[in-house]
Amino acid sequence: EKFKTLKNEGNDFVKKGEYEEAVNKYSECMKLNTEECTIYTNRALCYLKLYKYEEAKQDCDHVLQIEDSNIKAFYRRALAYKGLQVRKKSVAGI
């Protein structure tokens, strides 16, 4: 029950564009249930919005270990890789 409440609070924060707060709620959810893939893909979305590409990739990798055909995880991991590539280029001054 607490899990569902935290997840809904996280979703509400996402709708408001408050991604840091949403990450905190989803992280609390993970303490209660580590097997719920939705929480990881939701948190990955928040990390992407916060330009935390490495964290987003890790969450997606975790989901794909549990559920190897999760489309959202594949898509968001691709976005994370793209973000990491862009960051590398800008750091290299290209």
N, C-alpha and C positions, 0 to 999 in steps of 0.2 A: 504493500500500500504506500509506504514512504517512497519506494522506488518510483511508483507512478506519479506521485506528487512532484518529486524532484524533476522527473523527466518533463512533465508538463510545464513546470516553472522554467526549465531550460528552453523549451520550445517557445514560450512566451517571450523570453529575452531575445531569442533569435528574431522573432517577428518584429521586435522593437529595434533591432540592430545593435543590441547590447551583447556583443559576442564574448567579452571577457567574463561577464556574469554567467552567460550560458555555459561556457567552458567549466566554470566552477560547479554549476549544478550537475552537468553531465559527469564530471569527475566524481562527485559525491555518489551518483548513481552507480558508478563502476565499483565503488567499495561494497555496494550491496549485491551487485550481480555483474560478474565479469564476462558472462556469455551472451549478453544482449547486444547483438551487432548494431542495432539502430543507434544506440548511444554513441558508439565509436564513430559511425558515419556522420552523425549529427555534430559530434565534437570536431571531427575532421573538417566539416564545413566551416565551423567557427574559426578553426586555425587557419584555413585558407583565407578567410575574410580578414584575419589579423596578420597575414603574410608570414605565418609560422609554418612554412612548408614542410620542414623536417618532421615536426610534430604531427602534421596532417598525414604525411606518408606513413609514419609509424602506426597511427590509428587504423589506417586502411590496411596495412600489412597484417595487423592483428585480426581484423575482420576476415580477411581472405584466408587466414590459417584456420578459422572456425568454419567459414562458409565460402568455399572457393569459387562460387559463381555469383557473388554479390555485386550487382551492376553498379550500385552507388559507390561501393568501395573502389572498384576498378576506375570509375570515372573520376572520383575525387583524388585518387592516387595519381592519375595521369595529370590532373591539374596541379598537384603538388610537385611532380617532377618538372612540369613546365615552369612553375614558379622558381624552382631551384635552378633551372637552366638560365632563366632570365637574370636571377640574382648573380650567378657565377659570371655571366657576361658583363653585368654592370660593375662588379667588383674588379674584373680584369680590365675594365675601361674600354670595352669593345662597343 
